[in-house]
């Protein structure tokens, strides 16, 4: 009970720090890893460890599913070549390079343990990449590659992790068998992910008629996909990612607007708690981990942690440059189709922050092997993984905005793109009204058409520079301004009157909640018009 109280209080602290990070525009992954460091030095806190067998089940399915859900399938298909090169080739290259460096540097570490360390730190983190690059004005293609890489490299990295772990526990490893099994596990994992996605889409489409039940199914889906795949000894990670991509591409027709809003909010809260919890757990274990490597000198530990971190950072550049330039050199079609800017290549190379997946993989290392024999160098491996996460998040994460400014990358205007999309949607809707609703009552036709003509006229009067870019909430000449805020003011008048009637007992509770929900939904939509521009 005491441990649960400590965790809840620490989660409150993490939530408060997350609030400050939002307010002062500070990347939340950096806040979390620094929280882990602070927690580890607070005296009197208990050591809390989850069973390694359940770490993956608790953390991986929801985090990977959430990342897959918000990955654009269209962008993914268009950038599949660079994503595959980074998610498979770069992960394996990093695993080998880190293993070589660790084995050469640390006398006690065997080749299987070195490869295990390399597999754990090889995949960059999706949450870290997207949260740190958000608002920096990067081109959508570069963001799509970063997100796609961070999504798929978890699968390849964790498969390599599994084989390295098998080599340690079973004592044997055959390369060609590992390669064949990798292909089989990946193919079956994708197939199971598609099967689960198809079944869940059928259930959502044919049977589910309540937003709460729909949200419940959505929360359970990644766990089902992961556990089914693991039961058949194939890639649960790829199954979860595949299911997420499959259902996300069909979410517009499968879910109601209420369930989409509800599930979006629930998932945001869940992933925030899980990200905070993983770093709280490592913070609560870090003191014990440091004590477990007390036989090594402080200087040796510092050198090892710094060296592995530097190798992880440098190897990314050693791979990215030829992986970008060689396909362009060999293919005229790529040169004609894809724009090239060496500055984007530098930004991509510096965006390899590690995060929660690597931390979960380290915490999931078994405590014992082979008849209760202690897992070799477990504390040292976890320490080195934390060093890599700390250094990449803090050093690369904090310097990435500075690097983008120094490179003088022309910021991409997401606002200008939104302006064009809104123009198309409104114009097509007005055309549809004119073509299909001409026989309606004149007053009804006039009212419905006026609504969209107001939107269209506001769009045409907006002065929007083609290269517009700004940080934070722009409140000057945005697309929706005075008219939108006036509607919000009037909604508050409606809400105030409703509250007065509710306090007097002159409105039924069910009616009150229904009207209140309608007002909340409308206000949510209006605020999105202001703050997302």
Secondary structure, DSSP 8 states (H G I E B T S, - for coil): -HHHHHHHHHHHHHHHHHHHHHHTT--HHHHHHHHHHHHHHSTT-------HHHHHHHHHHHHHHHHHHTS-HHHHHHTHHHHHIIIIIIHHHHHHHHHHHHHHH-TT--HHHHHHHHHHHHS--HHHHHHHHTTS---HHHHHHHHHHHHHHHHHHHHHHHHHHHHHHHS---HHHHHHHHHHHHHHHHHHHHHHHHHHHHHHHHT---HHHHHHHHHHHHHHHHHHHHHTTS-HHHHHHHHHHHHHHTHHHHS-HHHHHHHHHHHHHHHHHHHHHHHHHHHHHHHHHHHHTTTS-HHHHHHHHHHHHHHHHHHHHHHHHHHHHHHHHH-HHHHHHS---HHHHHHHHT-----HHHHHHHHTS-SEETTTEE-TTHHHHHHHHHHHHHHIIIIIHHHHHHHHHHHT-----HHHHHHHHHHHHHHHHHHHHHHH-TTS-HHHHHHHHHHHHHHHHHHHT----TT---SS---SS-SS-HHHHHHHHHHHHHHHHHHHHHHHT-S-HHHHHHHHHHHHHHHHHHHHHHHT-
